[in-house]
Amino acid sequence: MITPLLEPDTLDVVGLEKLIDHLIHGGVNGLFILGTTGEAPALSYKTRREVIQHTCRHNAERLPVIVGITDTSLTEAVNLARFATDSGAHALVVAMPYYFASSQGELVTYVQHLAAQVPLPLFLYNAPSNVHHVLGLDAVRKLSELPNIAGLKDSGFNMIYFHKLVWLFRDRPDFTLLVGPEELTGEAVLLGGHGGMCGGSNIYPKLYVDLYKAAAAGDLPELNRLHSRIMQISSTVYRVAPEDSSYLRGMKCAVSLKGICRDVMAEPFQAFGPVEREQVRRHMIAAGLLD
């Protein structure tokens, strides 16, 4: 989920509630808040807690709520995990601590210490472009032996790595393997993964739900048709500006054009101006996302 904002660090509660209902109506299987698409590292702890609290309250147990607790501080990650637990969340996601260069052994120890202090199932998050560490296969295998490590979300854009995970856990159906990049979701599910956390679902959830269903059923013609639509969105709506932030700015702009919430960004990002916003609108019409 994106994080709807009224100002760069002020939660839009009404927009958040509309977004949750939009996603549930579109058939998604869970709500993942405070991830990369949710701009979590750019939000204050106060705002993160508000996102957790209002999401759990408005969701009202309709779907599992999964909360990102990634932080450079182990203590703050634990604090957020405990708040999420008390608020009614169902699981947690943690990427590796960023800024400092850490060895695989240090990352394993960090997660071991974290997992011992959190009361909910914990998903590992391999996000090397954000934290500058790849969580190695040996580290994942070792951490998977902890009782509350539930699975892994891979946003490494390396399908060889993901296929090795599928092979490594071929006898562990309880260890859930998900991908982050929506462009890879169909392939990942078709070849043994369990699903994806697709940012584009904020715009048009049914499209991504249908993609998952087609992949899970092995319906290649339907999968190819839906995948082509997703690639159209990825190549247009997310690419209006040259900066890497164009993905997120385009997504928030698209959601705002659907009338769900505003497109206010957390610092250091800024919403698109009128010219870029019109480009996003035209791309959405072309992709069948807007009348």
LOMARLO-498368 format. One record per residue (C-alpha): x, y, z; residue number from 1. Coordinates in steps of 0.001 Angstrom, whole numbers, padded with zeros to 6 digits. Layout:
<sites>
[[X; Y; Z]; NUM]
...
</sites>
This chain:
<sites>
[[000000; 000000; 000000]; 1]
[[000980; 003597; -000601]; 2]
[[000622; 005914; 002399]; 3]
[[-001993; 008624; 001690]; 4]
[[-000774; 011967; 003038]; 5]
[[-002229; 015434; 003524]; 6]
[[001234; 016925; 004059]; 7]
[[004678; 015283; 003829]; 8]
[[004341; 013744; 007316]; 9]
[[000594; 014027; 008003]; 10]
[[-001564; 010946; 007430]; 11]
[[-004697; 011278; 005305]; 12]
[[-007018; 009075; 007344]; 13]
[[-009984; 009417; 004986]; 14]
[[-007788; 008600; 001994]; 15]
[[-006310; 005617; 003830]; 16]
[[-009779; 004234; 004537]; 17]
[[-010866; 004713; 000913]; 18]
[[-007705; 002965; -000269]; 19]
[[-008261; -000006; 002047]; 20]
[[-011845; -000409; 000820]; 21]
[[-010668; -000065; -002796]; 22]
[[-008115; -002849; -002321]; 23]
[[-010516; -005166; -000512]; 24]
[[-013201; -004595; -003155]; 25]
[[-010575; -005490; -005777]; 26]
[[-010057; -008911; -004198]; 27]
[[-006557; -008682; -002697]; 28]
[[-005537; -011292; -000130]; 29]
[[-003806; -009004; 002364]; 30]
[[-002678; -005474; 003173]; 31]
[[001044; -004700; 003373]; 32]
[[001703; -001305; 004948]; 33]
[[004907; 000663; 005592]; 34]
[[006987; -000931; 002888]; 35]
[[008991; 000792; 000170]; 36]
[[005865; 001848; -001724]; 37]
[[004513; 003109; 001598]; 38]
[[007518; 005471; 001924]; 39]
[[008065; 004129; 005449]; 40]
[[011708; 005212; 005958]; 41]
[[010696; 008822; 005171]; 42]
[[007885; 008895; 007758]; 43]
[[008182; 009773; 011430]; 44]
[[007544; 007071; 014015]; 45]
[[004406; 008961; 015020]; 46]
[[003005; 008784; 011499]; 47]
[[004000; 005127; 011103]; 48]
[[002092; 004286; 014265]; 49]
[[-000928; 006169; 012977]; 50]
[[-000804; 004196; 009722]; 51]
[[-000744; 000936; 011671]; 52]
[[-003482; 001927; 014067]; 53]
[[-005917; 003292; 011473]; 54]
[[-005288; 000456; 008999]; 55]
[[-005968; -002238; 011586]; 56]
[[-009038; -000427; 012870]; 57]
[[-010607; 000194; 009464]; 58]
[[-009670; -003224; 008099]; 59]
[[-011600; -004731; 011024]; 60]
[[-010148; -008224; 010491]; 61]
[[-011347; -008433; 006902]; 62]
[[-007839; -009290; 005668]; 63]
[[-004432; -010032; 007187]; 64]
[[-002453; -006843; 007848]; 65]
[[001304; -007124; 007360]; 66]
[[003462; -004316; 008743]; 67]
[[006924; -003244; 007638]; 68]
[[009215; -002631; 010615]; 69]
[[012500; -002027; 008790]; 70]
[[014799; 000337; 010672]; 71]
[[018468; 001045; 011295]; 72]
[[017794; 000602; 015028]; 73]
[[016932; -002815; 016402]; 74]
[[015164; -001190; 019353]; 75]
[[012933; 000931; 017122]; 76]
[[012090; -002073; 014926]; 77]
[[011062; -004021; 018025]; 78]
[[009044; -001072; 019329]; 79]
[[007143; -000815; 016049]; 80]
[[006584; -004583; 015989]; 81]
[[005084; -004520; 019465]; 82]
[[002862; -001571; 018588]; 83]
[[001681; -003417; 015475]; 84]
[[000908; -006479; 017572]; 85]
[[-001104; -004460; 020074]; 86]
[[-002975; -002765; 017217]; 87]
[[-004132; -006071; 015728]; 88]
[[-001628; -006706; 012917]; 89]
[[-001089; -010275; 011775]; 90]
[[002526; -010382; 010546]; 91]
[[005664; -008286; 010095]; 92]
[[008193; -007638; 007327]; 93]
[[011810; -006624; 007868]; 94]
[[014495; -005647; 005383]; 95]
[[018078; -005610; 006534]; 96]
[[019326; -002519; 008406]; 97]
[[020828; -000028; 005981]; 98]
[[023619; 002602; 006029]; 99]
[[026384; 000424; 007518]; 100]
[[028027; -002295; 005434]; 101]
[[027289; -005574; 007223]; 102]
[[028458; -009138; 006713]; 103]
[[026055; -012017; 006173]; 104]
[[026842; -013248; 009680]; 105]
[[025988; -009867; 011150]; 106]
[[022706; -009760; 009256]; 107]
[[021794; -013231; 010503]; 108]
[[022554; -012250; 014082]; 109]
[[020497; -009067; 013710]; 110]
[[017439; -010995; 012524]; 111]
[[017919; -013643; 015207]; 112]
[[017898; -010950; 017895]; 113]
[[014889; -009259; 016301]; 114]
[[012875; -012457; 015850]; 115]
[[013418; -013385; 019483]; 116]
[[011733; -010148; 020575]; 117]
[[008720; -009918; 018264]; 118]
[[005502; -011855; 018884]; 119]
[[004212; -012127; 015301]; 120]
[[005267; -014127; 012226]; 121]
[[008128; -012313; 010515]; 122]
[[008813; -012163; 006774]; 123]
[[012330; -011475; 005570]; 124]
[[012641; -008798; 002883]; 125]
[[015454; -008996; 000339]; 126]
[[015682; -005454; -001028]; 127]
[[019281; -004856; -002134]; 128]
[[018563; -001704; -004148]; 129]
[[017269; -000051; -000970]; 130]
[[019476; -001433; 001790]; 131]
[[022589; -002328; -000274]; 132]
[[022751; -005879; 001071]; 133]
[[021686; -009098; -000616]; 134]
[[020397; -011573; 001941]; 135]
[[022320; -014632; 000827]; 136]
[[020779; -018052; 000335]; 137]
[[022731; -019580; 003220]; 138]
[[021553; -016772; 005496]; 139]
[[017934; -017294; 004425]; 140]
[[018203; -021034; 005016]; 141]
[[019616; -020499; 008490]; 142]
[[017016; -017903; 009422]; 143]
[[014179; -020084; 008085]; 144]
[[014874; -022469; 010957]; 145]
[[013655; -019879; 013463]; 146]
[[010109; -020691; 014576]; 147]
[[008517; -017357; 013656]; 148]
[[010214; -016718; 010290]; 149]
[[007286; -017184; 007916]; 150]
[[008817; -016536; 004519]; 151]
[[010574; -014013; 002311]; 152]
[[009645; -011184; -000006]; 153]
[[012208; -010755; -002785]; 154]
[[012620; -007379; -004463]; 155]
[[016085; -008102; -005838]; 156]
[[015007; -008238; -009527]; 157]
[[017158; -011375; -009867]; 158]
[[015040; -014324; -010932]; 159]
[[017957; -016759; -010681]; 160]
[[018121; -015892; -006973]; 161]
[[014360; -016378; -006652]; 162]
[[014388; -019704; -008480]; 163]
[[017154; -020883; -006165]; 164]
[[014930; -019967; -003225]; 165]
[[012077; -021992; -004729]; 166]
[[014432; -024941; -005127]; 167]
[[015915; -024507; -001641]; 168]
[[012474; -024575; -000021]; 169]
[[010865; -027119; -002333]; 170]
[[010080; -029316; 000690]; 171]
[[008911; -026404; 002861]; 172]
[[005442; -025385; 001624]; 173]
[[005012; -023518; 004910]; 174]
[[007802; -021070; 003974]; 175]
[[006110; -018430; 001821]; 176]
[[008025; -016956; -001128]; 177]
[[006756; -013670; -002579]; 178]
[[008117; -011179; -005095]; 179]
[[007908; -007412; -004954]; 180]
[[008304; -006330; -008606]; 181]
[[004900; -006696; -010220]; 182]
[[006559; -007250; -013591]; 183]
[[007888; -010576; -012241]; 184]
[[004829; -011769; -010329]; 185]
[[003357; -013947; -013069]; 186]
[[006653; -015708; -013742]; 187]
[[007353; -016166; -010035]; 188]
[[003993; -017802; -009324]; 189]
[[004060; -019897; -012477]; 190]
[[007412; -021366; -011498]; 191]
[[006744; -022114; -007843]; 192]
[[006404; -018871; -005886]; 193]
[[003382; -018176; -003732]; 194]
[[002449; -014658; -004820]; 195]
[[003460; -011043; -005015]; 196]
[[003136; -007722; -003214]; 197]
[[002277; -005563; -006208]; 198]
[[002357; -001797; -005883]; 199]
[[000120; -001413; -008916]; 200]
[[-002702; -002933; -006896]; 201]
[[-003113; 000506; -005353]; 202]
[[-004360; 001651; -008773]; 203]
[[-006236; -001383; -010100]; 204]
[[-006197; -004305; -007648]; 205]
[[-008376; -006631; -009721]; 206]
[[-005809; -006693; -012537]; 207]
[[-003101; -008039; -010229]; 208]
[[-005446; -010465; -008493]; 209]
[[-006480; -011838; -011887]; 210]
[[-002805; -012125; -012912]; 211]
[[-002066; -014162; -009794]; 212]
[[-005054; -016436; -010412]; 213]
[[-004047; -017038; -014032]; 214]
[[-000491; -017874; -013031]; 215]
[[-001591; -020173; -010210]; 216]
[[-003928; -021985; -012623]; 217]
[[-001267; -022228; -015334]; 218]
[[-003509; -020358; -017776]; 219]
[[-000773; -019085; -020088]; 220]
[[-002924; -017209; -022635]; 221]
[[-004685; -015257; -019891]; 222]
[[-001427; -014743; -018018]; 223]
[[000240; -013321; -021127]; 224]
[[-002676; -010974; -021751]; 225]
[[-002675; -009618; -018205]; 226]
[[001110; -009440; -018028]; 227]
[[001110; -007272; -021163]; 228]
[[-001223; -004796; -019443]; 229]
[[001035; -004695; -016404]; 230]
[[004077; -004079; -018581]; 231]
[[002202; -001250; -020274]; 232]
[[001624; 000389; -016876]; 233]
[[005216; -000224; -015830]; 234]
[[006562; 001289; -019050]; 235]
[[004343; 004396; -019046]; 236]
[[002680; 005423; -015767]; 237]
[[005840; 004654; -013790]; 238]
[[008233; 006234; -016303]; 239]
[[006932; 009774; -016754]; 240]
[[010027; 011308; -015132]; 241]
[[013672; 010231; -015488]; 242]
[[014334; 009897; -011744]; 243]
[[014088; 006559; -009927]; 244]
[[011319; 008104; -007813]; 245]
[[009107; 008276; -010926]; 246]
[[007686; 004833; -010076]; 247]
[[006270; 005972; -006762]; 248]
[[005333; 009476; -007862]; 249]
[[003506; 008035; -010873]; 250]
[[001680; 005511; -008726]; 251]
[[000504; 008110; -006225]; 252]
[[-000517; 010397; -009066]; 253]
[[-002533; 007575; -010640]; 254]
[[-004304; 006781; -007366]; 255]
[[-005161; 010462; -006931]; 256]
[[-006574; 010610; -010463]; 257]
[[-008935; 007803; -009432]; 258]
[[-010180; 010026; -006610]; 259]
[[-008940; 007811; -003758]; 260]
[[-006477; 010186; -002090]; 261]
[[-004122; 013052; -002851]; 262]
[[-000665; 012565; -004374]; 263]
[[001307; 014247; -001575]; 264]
[[004730; 012670; -001146]; 265]
[[006951; 012300; 001900]; 266]
[[010211; 014243; 001711]; 267]
[[012463; 014266; -000225]; 268]
[[010034; 013437; -003038]; 269]
[[007612; 015885; -004622]; 270]
[[004342; 015252; -006439]; 271]
[[004246; 015633; -010196]; 272]
[[003369; 019011; -011668]; 273]
[[000497; 019631; -014136]; 274]
[[002449; 018520; -017217]; 275]
[[003504; 015172; -015750]; 276]
[[000086; 014670; -014189]; 277]
[[-001550; 015041; -017601]; 278]
[[000896; 012503; -019032]; 279]
[[-000045; 010026; -016293]; 280]
[[-003733; 010630; -017006]; 281]
[[-003270; 009892; -020708]; 282]
[[-001253; 006751; -019963]; 283]
[[-003956; 005543; -017582]; 284]
[[-006658; 006015; -020207]; 285]
[[-004564; 004109; -022739]; 286]
[[-004075; 001269; -020246]; 287]
[[-007783; 001088; -019409]; 288]
[[-007286; 002325; -015849]; 289]
[[-009316; 005515; -016190]; 290]
[[-012384; 006491; -018171]; 291]
</sites>
